[in-house]
């Protein structure tokens, strides 16, 4: 196609030659008289075919001009091709950088893939409403406690991540919710061993499928009541973790940790005892006898052992406190109990989950043993000694538009719609219905931390891979020995909480 003009020009010249041949004449010379004739005859030999000079010179002028123009155009195109080739050569150089913006955020990557950088984040904006929430602090008649209704940014995070020399990766996540800055993940990971990764820094410890699951992927706006036990002890801490790569349907992880990135307390009654950090070891193993794209059967077991720091604080530079807030902004705690004089904490977690097409179900159980030291007279005077506590949940979900949740490396991930929501193109996104029952029991003999159950019903609308709308209704009930009572001093019958969330994650 590039030579089409040149071909036309050549054909024009040839055509011109044919047309001019009509004016050519054959000449003959008489070999005896040397005279020239226009017709053959005796003693005449043909000299050749001749044309007028002025016709011969004028005929190809137009064609010659066209050919010159085509040659010039071809030269320009040839230069452009060379420039593109040079640019391609530069772009494919090992140290050249390719920039891509997609559903995973802003990504920079060298051509040899040895160096990568990603900028992502999440925004979760909530609106909350509670009723049956006019209560009083246990043991008092006033002041009245009422949940705060309104709006907030539940999470507002910026995520920096990258890779160096192909085998080294890092992650830094900062949260700006509550108009303050908190560091979440902050670690460096080595993946060059192939069969496992080694991660050092602040990270989640190896316990509970629910706790390890990102808030971007949760089916509900808040975690279950089992998290009352898990969050204060096995959430993020600074440590060294060894995680196997998924192989033959199983995974295994083990780590040793100190305290979290939060600095130790420098004031308060326990500050004088500030000294060595606490430490913990934790491990989790999962097994999936069935692991297909839309069919999964998952089992897991986890264990944790932790000692407090010299001040008696556990992991987060504060005393061990079990609490349940009806939602993040409500400031209404149905459970709130602090445990002191801790020698060590042991935890066991069991989990099972299944996935079959658009249907999924799962359950977890956690049990905690707290060994307490005899540091003072409090244990003897109130009858408290070593404690046992437990929490659990069971959930189920149905994606009514047919999509399946995703499963990888012993973890479950959110639904991604087959067809994104679009008024122009007619897509409706993905719709999910989910329900969960959970309970926690902090009562053990004379120790009355409280007992509580709740049930949550949720509707989730995934507009696309990055955006979703969530609506939750949670009812708390079966409350005994709670942190709050009714104004008459009785245990509350129930509490209802409604939450609507808009989420953007990239």
Order of alpha helices (4+ residues) and beta strands (2+ residues): alpha-beta-beta-beta-alpha-alpha-beta-beta-beta-beta-beta-beta-beta-beta-beta-alpha-alpha-beta-beta-beta-beta-beta-beta-beta-beta-alpha-beta-beta-beta-beta-beta-beta-beta-beta
